[in-house]
């Protein structure tokens, strides 16, 4: 998994220029002034995963490419952000929700979908580090419960047991520069070279980023 590019006000200057020439600018001057004068912001970040997770992490299994789990998961982060230094102030608070499994499938043959014998946990975040450029690294674990897989397919469709397995997982995020909130009215939705999709909520109070099946909603508020 590649680290994703940080979103900064300077890095989006070209996008803003193109947007301004193509549409009527809608700059919230009060928001621009508020954020330009802010010293510390409080960030609440909610990440929601909803998609098919490959069973490829079950080590040494012939079904590693075709067995998939449809899961939803939520991770919530809270931290203070130094507007000048562009980095977190103090520790990042982490809240992990329980993963919900909607179903399983085998992309080669729908008759041999994996059968889970316990609870699957997509991402249980244990630590978060964010560098000066707003690039965040979430490290944690993914838990695959004991299951039954068609290990000998296509020679046989017989389901065979596999043991539970816990693996280490790294998930990357990008923390946007809160100063951009003042320009939300004239910023279009965009996609970076790494495939990250970014937009603003209709009320222009939060950033929304989508990548790797995750939707991250960043809501900053001025602390001082």
C-alpha positions as CSV (number, residue, x, y, z in Angstrom):
1,X,0.0,0.0,0.0
2,X,1.5,3.4,-1.1
3,X,1.6,6.4,1.2
4,X,-0.8,9.0,0.0
5,X,0.1,12.6,-0.9
6,X,-0.6,15.3,1.7
7,X,-3.1,18.0,0.9
8,X,-1.8,21.5,1.5
9,X,-3.0,24.9,0.6
10,X,0.2,25.6,-1.4
11,X,-0.1,22.3,-3.2
12,X,-3.6,23.1,-4.4
13,X,-2.9,26.6,-5.8
14,X,-2.9,25.5,-9.4
15,X,-6.3,23.7,-8.9
16,X,-7.7,26.8,-7.3
17,X,-6.6,29.0,-10.1
18,X,-8.3,26.7,-12.7
19,X,-11.4,26.5,-10.6
20,X,-11.7,30.2,-10.1
21,X,-11.5,30.8,-13.9
22,X,-14.1,28.2,-14.5
23,X,-16.7,29.2,-12.0
24,X,-17.9,32.0,-9.7
25,X,-15.6,32.1,-6.7
26,X,-17.5,31.6,-3.4
27,X,-14.9,32.6,-0.8
28,X,-16.1,32.7,2.8
29,X,-14.0,35.7,4.0
30,X,-15.0,35.2,7.6
31,X,-13.8,31.6,7.5
32,X,-10.6,32.6,5.7
33,X,-9.8,35.2,8.4
34,X,-10.7,32.8,11.3
35,X,-8.5,30.0,10.0
36,X,-5.6,32.3,9.0
37,X,-5.5,33.6,12.6
38,X,-6.0,30.2,14.3
39,X,-3.1,28.8,16.3
40,X,-4.5,25.4,17.3
41,X,-7.2,23.3,15.7
42,X,-9.0,20.3,17.1
43,X,-9.4,17.5,14.5
44,X,-12.0,14.7,14.6
45,X,-11.3,12.1,11.9
46,X,-13.8,9.3,11.2
47,X,-12.8,6.6,8.8
48,X,-15.4,4.1,7.4
49,X,-14.4,1.1,5.5
50,X,-17.0,-0.6,3.3
51,X,-15.8,-3.0,0.7
52,X,-14.5,-6.5,-0.2
53,X,-11.3,-7.4,1.6
54,X,-9.2,-10.1,0.0
55,X,-8.5,-13.3,1.9
56,X,-5.0,-13.3,0.5
57,X,-3.6,-12.8,3.9
58,X,-4.4,-16.4,4.9
59,X,-0.9,-17.6,4.5
60,X,-0.1,-20.4,2.0
61,X,-3.7,-20.9,0.9
62,X,-4.5,-21.8,-2.7
63,X,-7.7,-19.8,-2.3
64,X,-5.7,-16.6,-1.5
65,X,-6.8,-14.6,-4.6
66,X,-10.4,-15.6,-4.8
67,X,-11.7,-15.7,-1.2
68,X,-13.1,-12.3,-0.1
69,X,-14.9,-10.8,2.8
70,X,-17.4,-8.0,2.5
71,X,-16.8,-5.9,5.6
72,X,-17.6,-2.6,7.2
73,X,-15.4,-1.0,9.9
74,X,-15.0,2.3,11.6
75,X,-11.9,4.1,13.1
76,X,-12.2,7.4,14.9
77,X,-9.2,9.7,15.6
78,X,-9.1,12.9,17.7
79,X,-6.1,15.2,18.1
80,X,-5.1,18.8,18.3
81,X,-3.2,20.4,15.4
82,X,-0.5,23.1,15.6
83,X,-1.4,25.4,12.7
84,X,2.1,26.9,12.5
85,X,4.1,23.7,12.9
86,X,1.6,21.7,11.0
87,X,1.8,18.7,13.3
88,X,-0.3,17.1,16.1
89,X,-0.1,18.5,19.6
90,X,0.1,15.6,22.1
91,X,-1.2,12.1,21.6
92,X,-3.8,11.0,19.1
93,X,-6.9,9.4,20.6
94,X,-7.9,6.2,18.9
95,X,-11.3,4.5,18.9
96,X,-11.8,1.2,17.1
97,X,-15.3,-0.1,16.3
98,X,-16.2,-3.7,15.8
99,X,-16.1,-4.9,12.2
100,X,-19.4,-6.0,10.6
101,X,-19.3,-8.8,8.0
102,X,-21.9,-8.5,5.3
103,X,-20.9,-11.7,3.5
104,X,-18.2,-13.7,1.8
105,X,-17.6,-14.7,-1.8
106,X,-15.2,-16.6,-4.1
107,X,-14.6,-14.7,-7.3
108,X,-13.9,-17.9,-9.3
109,X,-17.0,-19.9,-8.2
110,X,-19.9,-18.6,-6.1
111,X,-20.6,-22.1,-4.7
112,X,-17.4,-22.2,-2.7
113,X,-17.5,-18.9,-0.7
114,X,-15.3,-18.9,2.5
115,X,-17.2,-20.0,5.6
116,X,-16.1,-18.0,8.7
117,X,-16.1,-19.7,12.1
118,X,-15.7,-16.5,14.1
119,X,-15.5,-12.7,14.0
120,X,-13.4,-11.0,11.4
121,X,-11.7,-7.7,12.4
122,X,-10.6,-5.6,9.4
123,X,-8.4,-3.1,11.2
124,X,-7.7,-2.6,14.9
125,X,-5.5,0.5,15.1
126,X,-2.9,0.5,17.9
127,X,-0.8,3.5,17.0
128,X,-0.9,6.7,14.8
129,X,2.0,8.9,13.7
130,X,1.6,12.0,11.6
131,X,4.6,13.8,10.1
132,X,5.0,17.5,9.5
133,X,3.5,17.3,6.0
134,X,0.3,15.8,7.3
135,X,1.0,12.3,6.2
136,X,-0.4,9.8,8.7
137,X,0.5,6.2,9.3
138,X,-1.9,4.0,11.2
139,X,-0.5,0.7,12.4
140,X,-2.5,-2.1,13.8
141,X,-3.7,-5.7,13.2
142,X,-6.2,-7.6,11.1
143,X,-7.8,-10.8,12.4
144,X,-9.0,-13.6,10.3
145,X,-11.0,-16.2,12.3
146,X,-10.9,-19.9,11.7
147,X,-12.7,-20.7,8.5
148,X,-13.4,-23.2,5.8
149,X,-11.9,-22.7,2.3
150,X,-12.0,-24.7,-0.9
151,X,-8.2,-25.3,-0.8
152,X,-8.1,-27.8,-3.7
153,X,-10.3,-25.9,-6.2
154,X,-10.7,-26.5,-9.1
155,X,-9.7,-30.1,-8.5
156,X,-12.1,-30.4,-5.7
157,X,-14.9,-28.2,-4.2
158,X,-14.4,-29.8,-0.7
159,X,-14.2,-27.2,2.1
160,X,-11.2,-27.6,4.4
161,X,-10.5,-25.9,7.7
162,X,-7.9,-23.2,8.2
163,X,-6.7,-21.8,11.5
164,X,-7.3,-18.3,12.7
165,X,-4.6,-15.7,11.9
166,X,-3.6,-12.2,13.0
167,X,-1.5,-10.1,10.7
168,X,0.1,-6.6,11.0
169,X,-1.5,-3.9,8.9
170,X,-0.4,-0.4,7.9
171,X,-3.0,2.1,6.6
172,X,-2.0,5.5,5.3
173,X,-4.0,8.7,5.5
174,X,-3.4,12.4,4.7
175,X,-4.3,15.2,7.1
176,X,-5.4,18.3,5.1
177,X,-4.2,21.7,6.0
178,X,-7.2,23.2,8.0
179,X,-6.5,26.6,6.4
180,X,-8.2,25.2,3.3
181,X,-11.6,25.3,5.0
182,X,-11.8,29.0,4.3
183,X,-11.6,28.3,0.6
184,X,-14.0,25.4,0.6
185,X,-16.6,27.3,-1.5
186,X,-14.3,27.5,-4.5
187,X,-12.6,24.1,-4.4
188,X,-13.9,21.4,-6.7
189,X,-13.7,17.6,-5.9
190,X,-10.3,16.3,-7.0
191,X,-8.2,13.2,-7.4
192,X,-4.5,13.0,-6.7
193,X,-1.9,11.0,-8.6
194,X,-2.2,8.2,-6.0
195,X,-5.9,7.9,-6.5
196,X,-7.1,9.7,-3.4
197,X,-10.4,11.5,-3.9
198,X,-11.0,14.6,-2.0
199,X,-14.1,16.8,-1.6
200,X,-16.0,18.9,1.0
201,X,-19.2,18.1,2.8
202,X,-22.2,20.3,1.7
203,X,-22.0,22.4,4.8
204,X,-18.3,23.0,4.0
205,X,-17.3,22.1,7.6
206,X,-15.4,18.9,6.8
207,X,-13.0,17.3,4.3
208,X,-13.9,14.0,2.8
209,X,-11.2,11.6,1.3
210,X,-11.7,8.3,-0.3
211,X,-9.0,5.6,-1.0
212,X,-8.6,1.8,-0.7
213,X,-12.3,1.3,0.3
214,X,-12.0,3.8,3.1
215,X,-14.0,7.1,3.4
216,X,-12.3,9.5,5.8
217,X,-14.1,12.6,7.1
218,X,-11.9,15.2,8.7
219,X,-13.7,17.9,10.8
220,X,-11.4,20.6,12.2
221,X,-12.5,23.3,14.7
222,X,-10.6,26.3,16.0
223,X,-9.4,25.8,19.6
224,X,-7.3,29.0,19.9
